[in-house]
Amino acid sequence: MTAATRLPVRSLVGAVVVAALLCVALFGDRYAASVLVYIAVYGILASSLGLVVGFAGQISLGHAAFFALGAYGTGILTATAGWWSIPAMAVGIAVCAVVGFVLGFVLLRLSGYYLAMGTLAFNSVVTVLLVSMAGLTGGGTGLAGIPPLDLFGWQVGDVSTFAVIAVLAATAVVVSNALIHDSAAGGALFAVHDDEAMAATVGIDVARVKRAAFTLAAAQAGIAGGLFAHHLRFLAPSDFSVIASVTLVVMVLIGGGARPWGPVLGATVLTLLPEFITEFEDYSLLITGGLLIVVLVFLPKGLVSLPDLVVPRKRRAGASS
């Protein structure tokens, strides 16, 4: 299969998957629709983090902080200020983008373990602020009273309809990242990922490229935060801890961060995994860690690279015959 034919095939497969998810949202039960919302939300988060980790090759352990800013920004404006959902989510996304842009100037001067520690510290600071600013955020008891998603007067109270909106939002984010992946900007990101010094010698502004990826990833995390706030209609600081950021990184690694659909696959696996190991709930971290080790050893490019193991074998078999 040539590169020219792979794109239509990927598009067709993606369209079939999205159509199947929409059918689950519309015709499945409430529980299935609720799980689908979580898959969509964490799919957006993992896909956005894939821009930083998978495309640009930067280690970030603070992505849940942007998730928190988007969620609490939307929740506070709708619950206490009476805003409609769309303007509130827009403000939350804008705040995430601005914070990501400013933070990029500071933290992206670091690299490797130092960048990881810097982003982890940022996540810890945001979590502490969520607890200490109790008058605004509800503190450790959480922020309650968030209204249903309001689309200019139409309140989305049905979880099935909300799941459709969440799936469409996730699809839009993933498709936009796929377009970046196949563009010149994507080429610059992967050049930075492979060798920053070499990328600089061919005229790529390394700092600007990394900052752009960080800013866009933060803004997309704000989208996930707004959807999360309106789905749960209650927010607690524990949902945005450092552990949540580490889990997002695991999603990217398991799925495969170098490809647009890889992080979504990882998010789907880790979201559905607890549903299948309820009898072994006490060993969930052990099972997740074991899965990560197996994937890193046998599929270093993630689960999304599984078809690559089958196609070359078929080609070799055809050549030998």
C-alpha positions as CSV (number, residue, x, y, z in Angstrom):
1,M,0.0,0.0,0.0
2,T,1.5,3.3,-1.1
3,A,1.5,6.6,0.9
4,A,-1.1,8.0,-1.5
5,T,-3.6,5.2,-0.7
6,R,-2.9,5.0,3.0
7,L,-4.6,8.4,3.7
8,P,-8.0,7.5,2.2
9,V,-7.9,4.1,4.0
10,R,-7.2,5.8,7.3
11,S,-9.9,8.3,6.7
12,L,-12.4,5.5,5.9
13,V,-11.5,3.5,9.0
14,G,-11.7,6.6,11.1
15,A,-15.2,7.5,9.7
16,V,-16.4,3.9,10.4
17,V,-15.1,4.1,14.0
18,V,-16.7,7.5,14.6
19,A,-20.0,6.3,13.1
20,A,-19.9,3.2,15.4
21,L,-19.3,5.4,18.4
22,L,-22.2,7.7,17.5
23,C,-24.5,4.6,17.2
24,V,-23.4,3.5,20.7
25,A,-24.2,7.0,22.0
26,L,-27.6,7.2,20.3
27,F,-28.8,3.6,20.7
28,G,-26.9,2.3,23.7
29,D,-28.0,2.5,27.3
30,R,-27.1,5.4,29.7
31,Y,-24.2,3.6,31.1
32,A,-22.6,3.0,27.7
33,A,-23.1,6.6,26.8
34,S,-21.5,7.8,30.0
35,V,-18.5,5.6,29.5
36,L,-18.3,6.9,25.9
37,V,-18.1,10.5,27.3
38,Y,-15.1,9.6,29.4
39,I,-13.5,8.0,26.4
40,A,-14.0,11.1,24.4
41,V,-12.8,13.5,27.1
42,Y,-9.7,11.4,27.8
43,G,-9.2,10.9,24.1
44,I,-9.0,14.7,23.7
45,L,-6.6,15.0,26.6
46,A,-4.4,12.2,25.3
47,S,-4.4,13.5,21.7
48,S,-3.5,17.0,22.9
49,L,-0.7,15.6,25.0
50,G,0.5,13.6,22.0
51,L,1.4,16.9,20.3
52,V,3.9,17.6,23.1
53,V,5.1,14.1,23.9
54,G,4.6,12.1,20.7
55,F,5.2,14.8,18.0
56,A,7.7,17.2,19.7
57,G,9.3,14.7,22.0
58,Q,9.0,16.8,25.2
59,I,8.2,15.2,28.6
60,S,5.2,16.8,30.3
61,L,3.9,15.6,33.6
62,G,1.6,18.6,34.2
63,H,-1.1,18.2,31.5
64,A,-3.9,17.6,34.0
65,A,-3.3,21.1,35.3
66,F,-4.6,22.5,32.0
67,F,-7.4,20.1,32.2
68,A,-8.2,21.6,35.6
69,L,-8.1,25.2,34.4
70,G,-10.5,24.4,31.6
71,A,-12.9,22.5,33.9
72,Y,-12.9,25.0,36.7
73,G,-13.0,28.0,34.4
74,T,-16.1,26.6,32.8
75,G,-17.6,25.4,36.1
76,I,-17.1,28.7,38.0
77,L,-18.4,30.9,35.2
78,T,-21.5,28.8,34.7
79,A,-22.2,27.9,38.3
80,T,-21.5,31.2,40.0
81,A,-21.7,33.8,37.2
82,G,-24.6,32.4,35.3
83,W,-22.8,32.3,31.9
84,W,-23.9,30.2,29.0
85,S,-21.7,27.2,28.4
86,I,-20.1,28.2,25.1
87,P,-18.7,31.5,26.2
88,A,-17.6,30.0,29.5
89,M,-15.8,27.2,27.7
90,A,-14.3,29.7,25.3
91,V,-12.9,31.6,28.3
92,G,-11.6,28.4,29.9
93,I,-9.8,27.4,26.6
94,A,-8.4,30.9,26.2
95,V,-7.0,30.8,29.8
96,C,-5.4,27.4,29.1
97,A,-3.8,28.7,25.9
98,V,-2.4,31.8,27.6
99,V,-1.1,29.9,30.6
100,G,0.4,27.3,28.2
101,F,2.0,30.0,26.1
102,V,3.5,31.9,29.1
103,L,4.6,28.6,30.8
104,G,6.3,27.7,27.5
105,F,8.6,30.6,27.8
106,V,9.7,29.4,31.2
107,L,9.7,25.7,31.2
108,L,10.6,24.9,27.6
109,R,14.0,26.3,28.3
110,L,14.5,23.0,30.2
111,S,14.6,19.6,28.7
112,G,14.5,15.9,29.7
113,Y,14.1,15.2,33.3
114,Y,14.2,18.9,34.3
115,L,11.3,19.7,32.0
116,A,9.4,16.7,33.5
117,M,10.0,18.0,37.0
118,G,9.1,21.5,36.1
119,T,5.7,20.5,34.6
120,L,5.1,18.2,37.6
121,A,5.7,21.2,39.9
122,F,3.3,23.3,37.9
123,N,0.6,20.6,38.3
124,S,1.2,20.5,42.0
125,V,0.9,24.3,42.3
126,V,-2.4,24.3,40.4
127,T,-3.8,21.4,42.6
128,V,-2.8,23.3,45.8
129,L,-4.5,26.5,44.5
130,L,-7.7,24.6,43.8
131,V,-7.8,23.5,47.4
132,S,-6.7,26.7,49.0
133,M,-8.9,29.1,47.0
134,A,-12.0,27.6,48.6
135,G,-14.2,30.7,48.1
136,L,-13.8,30.4,44.4
137,T,-13.3,26.7,43.7
138,G,-15.0,25.0,46.6
139,G,-11.7,23.9,48.0
140,G,-11.3,20.2,49.0
141,T,-15.0,19.6,49.1
142,G,-15.3,20.4,45.4
143,L,-17.2,22.7,43.1
144,A,-20.9,21.8,42.9
145,G,-23.9,23.3,41.2
146,I,-22.6,23.2,37.6
147,P,-25.5,23.4,35.3
148,P,-26.0,21.1,32.2
149,L,-24.4,22.0,28.9
150,D,-26.3,25.0,27.6
151,L,-26.0,25.6,23.8
152,F,-27.5,29.1,23.6
153,G,-30.7,28.2,25.4
154,W,-30.8,24.4,24.6
155,Q,-29.9,22.5,27.7
156,V,-28.3,19.1,27.0
157,G,-29.5,17.0,30.0
158,D,-29.6,13.7,28.2
159,V,-26.4,11.7,28.5
160,S,-26.8,10.2,25.0
161,T,-27.0,13.6,23.3
162,F,-24.0,14.8,25.4
163,A,-22.1,11.7,24.3
164,V,-22.7,12.6,20.7
165,I,-21.4,16.1,21.3
166,A,-18.3,14.7,23.1
167,V,-17.5,12.3,20.3
168,L,-17.8,15.0,17.7
169,A,-15.6,17.3,19.7
170,A,-13.0,14.5,20.1
171,T,-13.2,13.8,16.4
172,A,-12.6,17.5,15.6
173,V,-9.5,17.6,17.9
174,V,-8.0,14.4,16.5
175,V,-8.6,15.3,12.9
176,S,-7.0,18.7,13.5
177,N,-4.0,17.0,15.0
178,A,-3.9,14.6,12.1
179,L,-3.7,17.5,9.7
180,I,-0.9,19.0,11.7
181,H,0.8,15.5,11.6
182,D,0.8,15.5,7.8
183,S,1.7,19.2,7.4
184,A,5.0,21.1,7.3
185,A,4.4,22.1,11.0
186,G,4.2,18.4,11.8
187,G,7.5,17.9,10.0
188,A,9.1,20.6,12.1
189,L,7.7,19.0,15.3
190,F,9.2,15.6,14.4
191,A,12.5,17.2,13.4
192,V,12.6,18.7,16.9
193,H,11.7,15.4,18.3
194,D,14.5,13.6,16.5
195,D,17.3,16.1,17.0
196,E,16.9,19.7,18.2
197,A,20.4,20.7,17.2
198,M,19.9,19.3,13.7
199,A,16.5,21.0,13.4
200,A,18.0,24.3,14.3
201,T,20.7,24.0,11.7
202,V,18.1,23.6,8.9
203,G,16.4,26.8,10.0
204,I,13.7,25.6,12.3
205,D,13.0,27.9,15.3
206,V,13.1,25.1,17.9
207,A,11.8,27.2,20.8
208,R,8.9,28.6,18.8
209,V,7.9,25.1,17.6
210,K,7.9,23.6,21.1
211,R,6.0,26.6,22.5
212,A,3.4,26.3,19.7
213,A,2.8,22.7,20.5
214,F,2.6,23.4,24.2
215,T,0.1,26.2,23.7
216,L,-2.2,24.2,21.3
217,A,-2.1,21.2,23.6
218,A,-3.1,23.3,26.6
219,A,-6.0,24.9,24.6
220,Q,-7.3,21.4,23.6
221,A,-7.0,20.3,27.2
222,G,-9.3,23.2,28.0
223,I,-11.9,21.7,25.6
224,A,-11.8,18.4,27.5
225,G,-12.1,20.3,30.8
226,G,-15.2,22.1,29.8
227,L,-16.9,18.9,28.6
228,F,-15.8,17.1,31.8
229,A,-17.3,19.9,34.0
230,H,-20.7,19.7,32.3
231,H,-20.8,16.0,32.3
232,L,-20.0,15.4,36.0
233,R,-21.5,18.8,37.1
234,F,-19.2,18.5,40.1
235,L,-15.4,19.0,40.2
236,A,-12.9,17.9,42.9
237,P,-9.1,18.7,42.9
238,S,-8.3,15.0,43.1
239,D,-9.5,14.6,39.5
240,F,-6.6,16.7,38.4
241,S,-3.7,15.5,40.5
242,V,-0.2,14.5,39.3
243,I,-1.4,11.0,39.1
244,A,-3.9,12.1,36.4
245,S,-1.0,13.6,34.4
246,V,1.0,10.5,34.7
247,T,-2.0,8.4,33.6
248,L,-2.3,10.7,30.5
249,V,1.3,10.0,29.6
250,V,0.7,6.3,30.0
251,M,-2.2,6.6,27.6
252,V,0.0,8.3,25.0
253,L,2.8,5.7,25.4
254,I,0.4,2.7,25.2
255,G,-1.5,4.0,22.2
256,G,1.5,5.4,20.3
257,G,2.1,9.2,20.5
258,A,3.7,9.6,17.1
259,R,0.5,9.0,15.2
260,P,-2.8,11.0,15.5
261,W,-5.1,8.1,16.5
262,G,-2.5,6.4,18.8
263,P,-3.2,8.4,22.0
264,V,-7.0,8.0,21.5
265,L,-6.5,4.2,21.3
266,G,-4.5,4.4,24.5
267,A,-7.2,6.5,26.2
268,T,-9.8,4.0,25.1
269,V,-7.9,1.0,26.5
270,L,-7.2,2.6,29.9
271,T,-10.7,3.9,30.2
272,L,-12.3,0.5,29.4
273,L,-9.7,-1.6,31.3
274,P,-11.3,-1.0,34.8
275,E,-14.6,-2.3,33.3
276,F,-13.1,-5.7,32.6
277,I,-11.0,-6.1,35.8
278,T,-13.6,-5.3,38.4
279,E,-12.7,-8.5,40.2
280,F,-9.1,-7.5,40.4
281,E,-9.6,-3.8,41.3
282,D,-7.0,-3.9,44.0
283,Y,-4.4,-4.8,41.3
284,S,-5.4,-2.2,38.8
285,L,-2.1,-0.3,39.0
286,L,-0.2,-3.5,38.7
287,I,-2.1,-4.6,35.6
288,T,-1.7,-1.1,34.0
289,G,2.0,-1.1,34.7
290,G,2.3,-4.6,33.3
291,L,0.5,-3.6,30.2
292,L,2.7,-0.6,29.7
293,I,5.9,-2.7,30.1
294,V,4.6,-5.3,27.5
295,V,3.7,-2.5,25.0
296,L,7.0,-0.7,25.5
297,V,9.0,-3.9,25.0
298,F,7.1,-5.5,22.1
299,L,5.4,-2.5,20.5
300,P,7.7,0.5,21.2
301,K,5.6,2.6,18.8
302,G,2.4,1.7,20.7
303,L,-0.7,-0.3,20.0
304,V,-1.4,1.7,16.9
305,S,1.6,0.1,15.2
306,L,0.1,-3.4,15.4
307,P,-1.0,-3.4,11.7
308,D,2.6,-2.6,10.8
309,L,3.6,-6.1,12.2
310,V,1.0,-7.8,9.9
311,V,1.5,-5.9,6.6
312,P,5.3,-6.4,6.3
313,R,4.9,-10.1,6.9
314,K,2.3,-10.4,4.2
315,R,4.6,-8.5,1.8
316,R,7.5,-10.9,2.7
317,A,5.2,-13.9,2.2
318,G,4.1,-12.5,-1.2
319,A,7.7,-11.8,-2.2
320,S,8.9,-15.3,-1.3
321,S,6.1,-16.9,-3.2
